[in-house]
Amino acid sequence: MIDRSQKRRSRILRNLNAKLASVPMILTALVVFVGCTVWTIVYSFTDSKLLPRLNYVGLEQYARLWVTPRWLVAIKNLAIYGTLSLIFSLVIGFVLAALLDRKIRFENTFRTIFLYPFALSFIVTGLVWQWILNPSYGVQSVVRNLGWTSFTFDPLYDADIVIYGLLIAGLWQGTGLVMCLMLAGLRGIDEDIWKASRVDGIPT
């Protein structure tokens, strides 16, 4: 019994400095994230506008929100962007990881090129793709200067397809991280498993 209590005490005292150092971060997370979340939920049941007021109105704000056209458009765009971003990032990331896993030449160079957009800030990515998708001097302008004068590509100026222009920019920035994660997973597979699959006739 004494040995168990000593082991428990030693586990608690192990890395005590690191645990004490993490206390401010934990308290900050609780106050900022959890506290603000609870604050927002509580005041969503009031008639607060710019300034908070404790005049509870129940679900009236939610009922008004779900009949607002802009909110419905936002939900639709979120569903489109989230679904397509998840699917295409996984597919493209896996294809790139599978190609790099073939141990091609200049693998480190390609891996850096594919991962580099993830290191850029969202502001830089937004500005770059704003220029690329701008019809005056972006892709549309370049293709028309090559001779295809009827070519049209201006997703940022068409409300029906603007979400797909944002999707292109998001995939360009985030696919590299998915590629690295999947490549690490492929490299982590035991070589004996690959050998066994080749023996079974499965191409690798």
N, C-alpha and C positions, 0 to 999 in steps of 0.2 A: 504494500500500500504506500509505503514511504517512497519507494522507487518510482511509482507512478506519479506521485505529487511532485517529486523532483524533476522528472522528465517533463511534466506539464509546465512547471515553472521555468525550466530551461528553454522550452519552446517559446514561451511568452517573452523571455528576456533576450532571445536570439535576435540579432539585428535590431536592437532597441533604438539605436540612433536613427536608423532608416525609418522605422515606424514613427518615431516622434517627428521626423522631418516631413513626413507625409500628412501629418495632422492638419496643418494650414490648408493644404490642397483639398483635403477631404471636406473641411468646413466650408471652404470657398465653393466647392461643387454643390454642397447641400444648400447653401444660402442662395447662390446665384441661379443654379439650374432648377433644383427642386422647389426652392422658395418662390422663384419667379413663375414657375409653372403653376403652382398652387394659387398664387396671386392672380394670374391670368384667368384660371378656371373660375375662381370666386367672382371676379368682376365681370365675367362673361354673362352672369345671371343678373346683372344690374343694367340700368339704363345709362351707364357711363359712356361718354364720348371722348372728348379730348382729355378731360380731367376725370379721375375716378370718383364715383358717387355710390354710396351704399343704399341705393334705392332699388330693391330687388324686384325684377319683373318676370322671373321664371325663364321660360324658353322663348320669350318674345324676340330676343336678339337673334337666336338661331333660326327661328321661323322667318324673320326678315332677311337673314343672310341667304337662305336656300331659295329665295325667290328673286335674288339679285342676279341679273344676267351676267355681270362680270365675274361673280363667284362661280357660276356654272361653267363659264368658259375657262376659268382657271383650273377647275377640277378636271375638265376634259383634257386640257393641255398637260396637266400633271400626269394623268393616266397614260396619255400617248407617249410623253417623254420618258416616264419611268419604265413602261413596258418595253419600248423599243431600245432604250439605253441599256437595260439589263440584258436583253437578248443579244443585241449586236456587240456589246462590249465583251460578253462571254465568248461569242462565236469568233470574233476577230482576234481577241486575245489568245484564245486556244489555238487558232490557226498560226498566228505568229510564233507562239511558244513551240508548237510542233515543228515548225520550219527551223527555228533556232536550235531545237534539240537534235537536229541532224548533224550538229557539230560542223556547220558550214564555215568557210573562211570569213575572216573579219567579223566574227560573231560579236565580239565586244563592241565594235563600232556600230553595228546594227542595233544592238541592245541599247546602247546609249542614245542613238537617234530616236528609237521608239519610246524610250522612257523620258527623254528630255522635256516634252511638252508637259508632263506631270509636275515638273519642277517650276513651271511658270505660274504666276499668280492668275487668278480669274480675271483681273483687270487687263493684264497683258493679253491673255487669250481672247477676251472679248474685243479688244481693239484690233488685234491682228485679223480676226475673222470678220470684223466689221469692214475692214479694208478689202479682204479677199472677196466677200460677198457683195460688195458695193458695185452696182451695175455700171457706174461711171468709170471706175479704174480697177475693177476686180476681174473675176473670171469672165464675166460677160463681155467686158471691154476687150480683154485679151483675145478671146475666141473671135469676136467680130473683126478685130484688126487682122486676124489671119485669113479672113475672107468669108466667114459664115455670118453675114450681116443680119440674118433673121434669127440667130441664136438668142434665146432669152433665159437668163438665170439670175433672178433677183428675189430670193426667198425672204429677205429682210423687209421687202416692200410689198409683199403679198400676204395679207392677213390669214389666208387659208393655208399657207405652207410655211409660215415663219417659224413654227415650232420645229420643223424639220431642219431648217437652217441652224437653229440652236442645237439640235441633236447632233449635227455634223461637228460643230465646234466641241461639244461635250465628249463625243467619241474620240476626237483627235487628242484631247487632253487626258482622258481617263483610261484609254485602252492599253497604254503602255504599262500601267500598274498591274492590270489584270494579266497581261502577258508575263510579267516578271513573277507573279504569284504562281501562275500555272507552270511556268518553266521551272521554278523551284520545286514544285510538286513532281514534275516529270523527272527531274534530276534526282529526286529523293527515292525513286523506285529502285529497289534492289536489282542489280544486274542479273541475278539468278532468275528473277521473274521474267525478264526479257528473253533470256536463253531458253527458259521453259516454253514460252510462247512461240519461239521460233521452232522448237522441236515439234510443237503441236500444229505447226503449219500456219500460224497467225503472222502475217507480215508486220514488221516493226520498223 
